[in-house]
Amino acid sequence: MHSDKNKKVLVTHQLPGDRIHDLSAHCEMNVWMDPGLLSPESLREELAGCSGLVCLLTDRIDAELIAANPALEFVSSMSVGVDHIDVKALTARGIPVGHTPGVLVDTTADTAFALMLAAARRVVEADHFIRVGNWTQENAWAPDFFTGKDVSGATLGIVGLGEIGQAMARRAAGFGMEVLAWNRSPRQVTGITSVSLDELLQRSDFVSVHVALNDDTRGLLDARRIGLMKPGAVLVNTARGGIVDEAALAAALSSGQLSAAAIDVFETEPVPLDNPLLALPNVVVAPHIGSATTLTRAKMADIAAINAIAALSGEPMPHCVNPEVYRG
């Protein structure tokens, strides 16, 4: 591998893992060291003159930013999804975009299943009940005290049967769940029944979302489709905000049509406090922590660095979103 050590690369956050240290041997590396996320204004300033960018899913890499940086040669994101990046604009320039698939499959499926269980059994609501002093002798127990929904033996509908969706199905098998799935391109997996999206919503006790966010899936679970869901069902989203209509979901939860929701991702992140979902007791929320284990985040950072090192060395990125740039 031969790299031009004079090339500048911006890393938008301090990253875990070991390979980010190797990257510094291949370029002049500028790591954003301030606390908190890099603002759009600072990103624009810091990226000027850089040949490469190692970014997070919170960094918006739009057409305007790309056009303002004629020296840019690659973008490597520490994420699987790349909806924060204008991949088309980069592809038009012949610029490869790296991402970090595979390593977060089981970690994200664990999160989805944990959130589903928490919502089904009202774990967060019960925790709050104790902490604010409501568990007293007068209401210590009753037959309907914090009753929730059975997960074992229930029907799980998986929206998007990629690697994470399939990992979710494997976990569901351990709970004796019937698993239905819908995928945009039909996919047959043993033990899973493929159905239309409308049928999945009508039959499932729990619906878990595992599709990528793009032009085809934005607003996929809109008011009409949420209205099709089985009365008392639970919706889980650990994919991306924007796939689910948050206002329609809040309305369905408020009216009692749905019993609960568990949401790790929001259309706007960080989520504004006036988001109607946050006011509902039957919603479990998390701040986009699907892949947040120490081991998985280190693996993701390592892959992002490996992609960047390959680009600097004039080699194809091992994990490239737009490999067509190498065929031109």
Buried (B, 14 or more C-beta within 10 A) or exposed (E): EEBEEEBBBBBBBEBBBEBBEBBBEBBEBBBBEEEEBBEEEEBBEBBEEBBBBBBBBBBBBEEEBBEEBEEBBBBBBBBBBBBBBBBEBBBEBEBBBBBBBEBBBBBBBBBBBBBBBBBBBBBBBBEEBEEEEEBEEEEEEEEEEEEBBEBEEBBBBBBBBBBBBBBBBBBBEEBEBBBBBBBBEEBEBEEBBBBEBEBBBBBBBBBBBBBBBBEEBBBBBBEEBBEBBBEEBBBBBBBBBBBBBBEBBBBBBBEEBBBBBBBBBBBEEEBEEEBBBBEBEBBBBBEBBBBBBEEBBBBBBBBBBBBBBBBBEEEBBEBBBBEEBEEE
